[in-house]
Amino acid sequence: MRRIAVVAAGGTGGHLFPAQALAEALIARGWGVVLASDERVAGLAQDFPAERRIGLSAATFRRGDPIGMMRAGFAITRGVLQARAAFRDIAPKVVVGFGGYPSAPSLVAAVLGGLPTVIHEQNAVMGRANRMLASHVKTVACAFPTLQKAPPKVAARAIVVGNPVRPPIRALAEVAYIPPEPNGPLRLLVTGGSQGARLLSELVPEAVKALPEDLRRRLTVQQQTRAESMNTARRAYQDALVDAEIAPFFRDMASRLRDAHLVIGRSGSGSVCEFAVAGKPAILVPLAIAIDDDQGQNAKLLADVGGAEIARESQLTVESLAKALTVLLSNPDRLARMAAASRSVAIPDAAERLADVVEKTASQ
């Protein structure tokens, strides 16, 4: 019989992109893949290479909200029953969870049914859903060499595999970084992020306006920007006489990342690992409201080796960002050193490593 893996993931790109990369690796090895998530995501993830999608009841809650906890408990229980019924039909060999509350029903159902289970934690700080389940699953894999907030026994047995990235991004691991030529073009890429994107949408164009004229003449900017901020950003770049492409989302991110001399972005786990694989110098702005400062801890992977500068929101101003951009864009040698440092901590074959872990767990 063909082997089936259930991949359970929450609804954000941070969960779905690595889950999709694993799914593609498993399919290449002859596995069938089923995506399990909540009802909404299971219907929306049309690009996910699953032969079947299972929509499960799930919910989250705020700490200190007993009514919310009760509602979430009922929803997850319903989702567990739905998952167990689906598993009887699918007969999966392994269930792999990528975090987020929509992954919980599948993992709970798998644990209760005695199925082999794997959790992959994408962040340097273990998320709440994974934290609650990690002690009960067979194998824990993680993206970063540190795994904060994990139970000590879980952290001790966690296998570092990296963060699976999409194939077009992985291909950038073979592309050499070419620093800007003296007086040549400068290419700046600004990525968005689904959370807290307004700060970068509004602050980066103003910082670019404050750059010295000789840098602005050479500069081209590509920036993911919130829809409501696009006109303001365009006017700022026009006033600065800087060629800029503004859009809410870039589908061809790999080609844009390949050509960038410097990247500014949030430090979600996917972004940090993609910048590392691509070997790009970066200015990382951790989301201040992120629980447990997971984005700040993610950013340390690159900052500790000299591949990125961390700009904390509490200290970030137009003036401070303009100064950082001026220093970096004026120093090609430093950009090249940062690029090499960033790539030194990359794990481009993370999807294959995680697929190895999944297959080994399924066979035990």
C-alpha positions in Angstrom: 0.0 0.0 0.0 1.1 3.6 -0.7 2.2 5.4 2.3 0.1 8.4 3.4 1.3 11.3 5.6 -1.1 13.7 7.2 0.4 17.2 7.4 -1.3 19.4 9.9 -0.6 23.1 9.9 -2.1 26.5 11.0 -3.3 29.1 8.5 -0.3 31.5 8.2 2.4 31.3 5.7 4.9 30.7 8.5 3.2 27.3 9.0 2.0 26.5 5.5 5.2 27.2 3.5 7.4 24.8 5.4 4.6 22.2 5.5 4.3 22.6 1.7 8.0 22.2 1.2 7.9 18.9 3.2 4.9 17.7 1.3 6.7 18.2 -2.0 9.8 16.3 -0.7 7.6 13.4 0.5 5.6 13.3 -2.7 8.9 13.0 -4.6 9.7 9.9 -2.5 6.4 8.3 -3.4 4.2 9.4 -0.4 0.7 10.6 -0.6 0.0 13.7 1.4 -3.2 14.9 3.1 -3.5 18.4 4.5 -5.3 18.8 7.8 -6.2 22.2 9.1 -9.3 24.2 10.2 -12.3 24.4 7.9 -11.2 27.8 6.5 -7.6 27.0 5.6 -8.3 23.6 4.3 -10.4 25.3 1.6 -8.1 28.2 0.9 -4.7 26.3 0.5 -5.3 25.6 -3.1 -1.6 25.6 -4.1 -0.8 23.0 -1.4 0.1 19.7 -3.2 -2.3 17.5 -1.2 -4.4 14.8 -2.7 -7.0 15.5 0.0 -7.8 18.3 2.4 -9.4 17.8 5.8 -11.2 20.7 7.4 -11.3 20.2 11.2 -13.0 22.2 14.0 -10.4 24.1 16.0 -10.1 27.3 18.0 -7.7 29.3 20.1 -8.2 31.3 23.4 -6.6 34.1 25.3 -5.0 33.4 28.6 -7.2 34.3 31.5 -10.4 33.8 29.5 -12.2 30.8 31.0 -15.2 31.1 28.6 -12.8 31.2 25.6 -10.9 28.2 27.0 -14.2 26.3 27.3 -15.3 27.1 23.8 -11.8 26.2 22.4 -11.9 22.9 24.3 -15.3 22.0 22.8 -14.1 23.0 19.3 -10.8 21.0 19.6 -12.7 18.0 20.9 -15.0 18.1 18.0 -12.0 18.4 15.7 -10.3 15.4 17.3 -13.4 13.3 16.7 -13.4 14.5 13.1 -9.7 13.7 12.6 -10.1 10.2 14.1 -12.9 9.4 11.7 -10.9 10.7 8.8 -7.8 8.7 9.9 -9.8 5.5 9.9 -10.5 6.1 6.2 -7.0 7.4 5.3 -4.9 5.0 7.4 -1.9 7.4 7.6 1.5 6.1 8.4 2.5 9.3 10.1 1.0 12.6 11.2 3.3 15.7 11.1 2.3 18.9 12.9 3.6 22.4 12.1 2.1 24.3 14.9 -0.8 26.8 15.2 -4.0 25.8 16.9 -5.5 24.2 13.7 -2.8 21.5 13.9 -3.9 20.4 17.4 -6.9 18.2 16.6 -4.9 16.0 14.1 -2.0 15.5 16.5 -4.2 14.8 19.5 -6.2 12.3 17.4 -2.9 10.7 16.2 -1.5 10.4 19.8 -4.8 8.9 21.1 -4.8 6.4 18.1 -1.2 5.4 18.6 0.0 6.7 15.3 3.6 7.8 14.7 3.8 11.6 15.2 6.3 14.4 14.4 6.2 18.0 15.4 8.2 20.6 13.5 8.8 23.9 15.3 9.7 26.8 13.0 10.6 29.4 15.5 13.5 29.7 18.0 10.8 29.9 20.7 8.4 26.9 20.8 4.8 28.0 20.1 2.0 27.4 22.5 0.3 24.6 20.6 3.5 22.7 20.0 4.5 23.2 23.6 1.4 21.5 24.9 1.8 18.5 22.6 5.5 18.1 22.3 5.9 15.8 25.3 3.4 13.4 23.8 4.6 13.0 20.2 7.3 10.6 19.1 9.7 13.0 17.4 10.3 16.7 17.7 12.2 18.5 14.9 13.1 22.2 15.0 14.5 24.9 12.7 16.8 26.8 15.0 19.7 25.4 17.2 18.0 27.0 20.2 14.5 26.0 21.3 13.3 28.2 24.0 10.2 27.6 26.1 10.2 23.9 25.2 10.0 21.5 28.2 13.6 20.5 29.0 13.2 16.9 28.0 11.7 17.9 24.7 14.5 20.4 24.0 17.1 17.7 24.8 15.7 15.3 22.2 14.8 17.8 19.5 16.5 17.3 16.1 17.7 20.4 14.3 16.7 20.1 10.6 16.3 23.8 9.6 13.2 25.4 8.2 12.0 23.9 4.9 11.9 26.6 2.2 10.2 26.6 -1.2 12.2 25.1 -4.1 12.8 28.5 -5.9 14.2 29.9 -2.6 16.3 26.8 -2.1 17.9 27.2 -5.5 19.3 30.5 -4.4 21.8 28.6 -2.1 23.8 28.0 -5.3 23.8 31.7 -6.4 26.8 33.8 -5.3 26.2 37.1 -3.7 27.5 40.0 -5.9 28.0 43.2 -3.9 27.3 46.5 -5.5 29.9 48.1 -7.7 31.3 51.5 -6.6 28.9 54.1 -8.0 26.8 51.2 -9.5 23.2 50.4 -8.9 21.9 49.6 -5.4 18.9 47.3 -5.0 16.9 47.3 -1.8 14.2 44.7 -1.1 11.6 45.4 1.6 9.4 42.4 2.6 6.1 42.9 4.3 4.6 40.3 6.5 1.0 39.7 7.5 1.4 41.2 11.0 2.7 44.6 11.9 3.4 45.6 8.3 2.3 49.2 8.7 5.5 50.3 10.4 7.7 49.2 7.5 5.2 50.4 4.9 5.4 53.9 6.3 8.8 54.2 7.8 11.1 52.8 5.1 10.1 55.3 2.3 10.7 58.2 4.7 14.1 56.8 5.7 15.0 56.4 2.0 14.0 60.1 1.5 16.6 61.0 4.2 19.5 59.2 2.4 22.3 61.2 0.9 21.5 62.2 -2.7 24.4 60.2 -4.2 22.9 57.0 -2.7 19.3 57.9 -3.7 20.4 58.3 -7.4 21.8 54.8 -7.4 18.9 53.1 -5.5 16.1 50.9 -6.7 13.5 49.8 -4.2 11.1 46.9 -4.3 8.7 47.0 -1.4 5.8 44.9 -0.2 3.4 47.5 1.3 0.0 47.4 2.9 -2.7 48.4 0.4 -3.8 51.4 2.4 -0.1 52.6 2.5 0.7 52.3 -1.1 -0.1 55.8 -2.3 1.8 57.4 0.6 4.8 55.2 -0.1 4.8 56.0 -3.8 4.7 59.7 -3.1 7.6 59.4 -0.7 9.7 57.6 -3.3 8.7 60.1 -6.0 9.7 63.0 -3.8 13.0 61.2 -3.2 13.5 60.7 -6.9 14.0 57.0 -6.2 12.7 54.3 -8.6 10.4 52.1 -6.6 8.1 49.2 -7.3 5.3 49.0 -4.7 2.9 46.1 -4.3 1.0 44.3 -1.5 2.5 40.9 -2.5 5.3 39.7 -4.8 4.7 36.3 -6.3 8.2 36.1 -7.7 10.0 36.6 -4.4 12.9 34.3 -5.3 14.0 36.4 -8.2 13.7 39.6 -6.3 15.6 38.1 -3.3 18.3 36.8 -5.7 18.9 40.3 -7.1 18.8 42.3 -3.9 21.9 43.8 -2.3 20.2 44.4 1.0 16.9 43.2 2.5 14.7 44.8 5.2 12.0 42.7 6.8 10.4 41.3 9.8 12.1 38.3 11.5 9.5 35.6 11.2 11.1 32.2 11.0 10.4 31.7 7.3 11.9 35.1 6.4 15.1 34.6 8.5 15.7 31.2 7.0 15.0 32.3 3.5 17.4 35.3 3.9 20.0 32.8 5.2 19.6 30.4 2.3 19.8 33.2 -0.2 22.8 34.6 1.6 21.5 38.1 1.9 22.6 40.9 4.3 19.5 42.1 6.2 18.1 44.7 8.6 15.6 42.7 10.7 12.8 44.4 12.6 11.2 41.9 15.1 7.5 42.3 15.7 7.3 44.0 19.1 4.0 42.4 20.1 5.1 38.8 19.2 4.5 36.4 22.1 7.7 35.5 23.9 9.7 37.7 21.5 10.0 34.8 19.1 10.9 37.1 16.2 13.7 38.7 18.2 15.1 35.3 19.0 14.8 34.2 15.4 16.7 37.3 14.3 19.6 36.3 16.6 20.5 33.4 14.3 21.7 35.9 11.7 22.8 38.8 14.0 25.0 36.6 16.1 27.2 35.6 13.2 27.2 39.1 11.7 24.7 38.5 8.9 22.1 41.0 10.0 21.4 44.1 12.0 18.5 44.0 14.5 16.4 47.1 14.7 14.0 47.0 17.6 10.7 48.8 17.1 11.2 50.8 20.4 14.4 52.3 19.0 13.5 52.5 15.3 13.1 55.9 13.8 13.4 57.4 10.4 16.7 58.9 11.4 18.1 55.6 12.8 17.0 53.6 9.8 18.4 56.2 7.4 21.7 56.0 9.2 21.8 52.2 9.1 21.0 52.2 5.4 23.7 54.8 4.7 26.4 52.8 6.5 25.5 49.5 4.8 24.8 50.7 1.3 28.1 52.7 1.3 30.2 49.7 2.2 30.1 46.9 -0.4 32.8 44.9 1.5 30.7 44.8 4.6 27.6 43.7 2.7 29.7 40.9 1.2 30.9 39.8 4.7 27.3 39.9 6.0 26.1 37.8 3.0 28.7 35.2 3.7 27.9 35.1 7.4 24.2 34.8 6.7 24.7 31.8 4.4 27.1 30.2 6.9 24.1 29.3 9.1 21.7 28.3 6.3 20.3 24.8 6.0 19.0 24.7 2.4 18.2 21.0 2.4 15.9 21.3 5.4 12.9 19.8 3.6 15.0 16.7 2.8 16.3 16.5 6.4 12.8 16.7 7.8 11.5 14.1 5.3 14.2 11.8 6.5 13.0 12.3 10.1 9.4 11.7 9.1 10.2 8.5 7.2 12.3 7.2 10.1 9.5 8.0 12.6 6.9 6.3 10.4 9.0 3.1 10.3 9.6 2.8 14.0 
